[in-house]
Amino acid sequence: MPQAAPEPRKTLDPDRVAEWLARHPDFFVGREGLLQSLKVPHPETQGATSLLERLVYDLRKRAEGAELRLEQLLDSARHNEAQYRRTRELVLALLEAQDNDALGQALATQLSERFQTPAVAVWCPASLTDRDPRPPQAPRHVLDEHTGQRLTALLDGRASRCTRLTPTDWKRLVPHAKAPTKSGSCAIARMTLGDPQGFVVLASADPDHFRASMDTLFTEYLADVLVRLSVRLSEHDGG
């Protein structure tokens, strides 16, 4: 009796095998020898390696990634702590000012020493400086119409902004500080307390010191502190 021809060899679909193994994660229990014989691609060479060696490699890479992320978190925490300390010292120095000129001087000194900001200008409306016993001293200036229009244009409808500062704008907006020959950068914030109360300008000859992509939360916070202290000191001097 003739023997039946053998059936053609059937090849399992890899996707179906993977799906089946995913539904049966305990398949290799009691089949540890099979695990040792499996070969998988090596991520750094063209050859293959054992499954156990690949698992060790993957675990090592995950550990290295976790260590890197932890170091980044620690760096961020150290940066935030240093920023908090600098901001704290700045605000405390502003609170100690006895008048608005001393306030401006404390602001300029603290920003230069603690935040590497070479120049600062505080533009106050005449209504905020009328009670001062003498004209404002740099970095404080009385806000005029043309300066106000230019600062408003640079803000472009925002409460604060980082942008380029041309030599011409530097001479107008930071007149007490020597202007660079090339464009620098600045951070501008509007001082508001119910009504507009002027502007604060932080300037640097470095065009990348204040980049357009930078967050301006600190500048807005500084403007909020300044306007409240300025109004309080003006009322005290006028009283």
Salt bridges, closest charged atoms under 4 A:
GLU19 OE2 - ARG23 NH1 3.17
GLU44 OE2 - LYS61 NZ 3.89
ASP58 OD1 - ARG54 NE 3.05
GLU64 OE1 - LYS61 NZ 3.79
GLU71 OE2 - ARG78 NH2 3.09
ASP75 OD1 - ARG78 NH2 2.39
GLU81 OE2 - ARG85 NH2 3.24
GLU89 OE2 - ARG88 NH1 3.16
ASP101 OD2 - ARG134 NE 3.47
ASP101 OD1 - ARG140 NH1 3.04
ASP132 OD2 - ARG140 NH2 3.11
ASP169 OD2 - ARG150 NH2 2.86
ASP237 OD1 - HIS236 ND1 3.77
